[in-house]
Amino acid sequence: MNTEKVLSFFDEITRIPRESGHEEKIIGYLRDYAAKRNLDCKVDRSGNVLITAPASQGFEERPTVIIQGHTDMVCEKKAGSSFDFSKDPIRYEIEDGWMIARETTLGADNGIGIATALAIMDDKSIPHPRLECLFTTSEETGLDGARGLKAGFLTGKTLINLDDEDEGYFCVGCAGGMDVVGSFRYIPKKPLRGSVVSVFTIDGGLGGHSGDDIDKNRMNAVQQAARFVNIAMRYNVDLCSIQAGNKRNAIARSAEIVLAIPARNEDKVIEAFNTFTSNLKAEFALSDPGLQFKAEPVSWNGNAIDRRTAHKLVKTLLALPHGVVAMSNDIPGLIETSTNLASVKMEEGNRIVVGNMLRSSVNSAKEFLGERISAVFEMAGAKVSCSDGYPGWKPNMNSKVKDVCVAAYKKLFGREPVVRAIHAGLECGLFTEKFPDIDMIAFGPTLRGVHAPGEKLDLKSLDRFYAVLLEVLKSL
């Protein structure tokens, strides 16, 4: 397939700031796109954009099809990078058939879905029924756009979500999710007199998607920061600062710890750090080969965390679960329930906030895991808050659009695709709540390293994905 038009639109999208919650410019871009082509366009209170394209000649009597993607992206960059997601265009390169952003996330999740929909509407030679192209907001931080959709905004009864990340796979179900956040209040104290202050960094973790990559045993910088501080506390240190992780739906890649160390124990703490990092490199040699560590003195005029709170915080971080909790009994190989210990952050008002993101295809299991994590926080005296979460999408193996997609793939490539459910959140779960009679499928080109710097798009898979999508639109 010729996907030059798709890539051309995607290149334009990479130049538009669109961090979750700040999608104003991409919304404006979509409005301008529709206006230039005399296409109907409407925007709801949540910032969701719906562009409607009339049916091709001969397809006027066919039912409307909804093509859907989300406008926001996860904005992650390498430590020390000066990249500014609010104004800088994403820098990418092509290598061995992959489009790669080295320093940042690429935003192909889900910018390539947006670009695909725009390319189809722009190409008058493509046969298709009436299209409703829906672009939702803030998917990455809580599916806010999908949550805000109102009855009547859509008329189509068949929806194709373009937010899956493995070409040759068709998704018919996904996990639900929720957030559990614990916050500690601490009393500022002066470090012990005569202490030397050092900053310890853990960096170079591969990170990744907290759903798709949660079973890959990648280093979690929040866990490992707590592990080191727990060791260092044997030497009477004061914890001045601890920061690790960033986005709720990304596995933590880096951490920074500031310790005030009694001068007599400085060498012992440095030796303990060197032993710790050596062990970490060995433990994660295959999953995270690029781990980097540094310990260096720092000038520190601030306070430390009172020792009682520091002790509770560190023990809580060690006790909190991270990773796969249960595998599905219904679908072999599918993760049923997991949790991502996403971040620990120092905030104003002497607060330390710890974020967790939970996923499960079984709502009761997700709620129980939330209760377990809340209990760990409560035993430590932390304040706990839980989000309402979002529902999973129960597979419908009798789906008509699923059958059409499978037939199209077999026709084009002569082999059977994989039909599956995934352990990641898709907006489809909320769509089923709001539009119970809608028939849905999700598929896309192959992406790797999403939600982390180094995210990349397989360009050959983009060709195959686009060919299948056009065949499906012709066949529905």
FENFEN-V859122 format. One record per helix or strand. SS is the DSSP state (@ for helix, = for strand). FROM is the first residue (numbers start at 1). TO is the last residue. Records with the same first field share a line. If there is no record, write none. Layout:
SS: FROM-TO + FROM-TO
This chain:
@: 4-14 + 24-36 + 108-122 + 144-148 + 221-235 + 263-283 + 307-319 + 363-379 + 400-413 + 428-434 + 459-475
=: 19-19 + 40-43 + 49-53 + 65-70 + 73-73 + 77-77 + 93-95 + 98-100 + 104-104 + 131-136 + 158-161 + 169-174 + 176-185 + 188-189 + 195-203 + 209-209 + 238-244 + 250-250 + 255-262 + 292-297 + 304-305 + 323-327 + 335-347 + 351-360 + 383-386 + 390-390 + 393-393 + 418-422 + 439-442 + 447-448 + 456-458
